[in-house]
Each structure stands twice: as C-alpha cells, then as structure tokens.
Amino acid sequence: MTMQVELVSPERILYSGEADMVIARTVGGGEIAFLTGHAPFVGALDIATVTIRSSGGDETVAVHGGFVEVSHDTVTILSDVAELASQIDVERARTARDRAEQQNQHEHDAEAEASARRAHVRLAAVGAT
C-alpha cells in the first residue's frame, strides 16, 4: 500500500506521486519515517535531505527548512527552498560550501554557517562530498 506525497516550494511542485515511505529530519526531533497509516503529524523541517522511497527507487531532495504534514496517507512537504538531487549543480554547491566555510572560519557568522549547512545538504543529496 502506498501514500500520496506532495513536495511544494513557492516556485512549483517539485514532486507529486505515490511512495512507500518518506524519511525527513525535523528540527529538534531527529529523523522520522512516514509509512502508510501514520498518525497525523505536523513538524518543522531542518536543513537536511528528505528521501521519498517508492518501488521505482529513491528520490532524494535537499530541503532548506519548511514543514511536513501527514494526514490520511498523504505527506505534504512545504519548503521555501528545496532541490531534487537530479537538479543540483555539484560544482556550484562545492564552491558555495568552500566560500561559506572560509568566511565562517574568519568571522563565525551565523549566515555563513547556514550557507555552509545548505551546501553540505546539497552535496549529501547527490552523494558527493
């Protein structure tokens, strides 16, 4: 049995389809897996990857915050910024990571630290480091 998954950003619907499982990381709650029949749930998403698992394989998404809601075998993920692994420019992510880490090394800036985390998540989504 499957559930419906909708991954939405302000620009567009990034993913809409059926899945067997969705794995996400929530703020302060760690990783959580959603299966068919999961109890209703609402949580804030951390800057992390989300895995949408179906019989066709896994779809990995870099999510930079947002919310996840589960109700009646439907998982809805709302994120201001989310990127499918297949659409991530690896070299651009590496450059952003290096720039943010260098800036953070000198200033310990919260924005530079957040930029580095987002770049690391993009690279994790594509399996690159």
C-alpha positions, 0 to 999 in steps of 0.5 A, a space after each residue: 500500500 502506498 501514500 500520496 506525497 506532495 513536495 511544494 516550494 513557492 516556485 512549483 511542485 517539485 514532486 507529486 506521486 505515490 511512495 512507500 515511505 518518506 524519511 525527513 529530519 525535523 528540527 529538534 526531533 531527529 529523523 522520522 519515517 512516514 509509512 502508510 497509516 501514520 498518525 497525523 503529524 505536523 513538524 518543522 523541517 531542518 536543513 537536511 535531505 528528505 528521501 521519498 522511497 517508492 518501488 521505482 527507487 529513491 528520490 532524494 531532495 535537499 530541503 532548506 527548512 519548511 514543514 511536513 504534514 501527514 494526514 490520511 496517507 498523504 505527506 505534504 512537504 512545504 519548503 521555501 527552498 528545496 532541490 531534487 538531487 537530479 537538479 543540483 549543480 555539484 560544482 556550484 554547491 562545492 564552491 558555495 560550501 568552500 566560500 561559506 566555510 572560509 568566511 565562517 572560519 574568519 568571522 563565525 557568522 551565523 549566515 555563513 554557517 547556514 550557507 555552509 549547512 545548505 551546501 553540505 545538504 546539497 552535496 549529501 543529496 547527490 552523494 558527493 562530498 
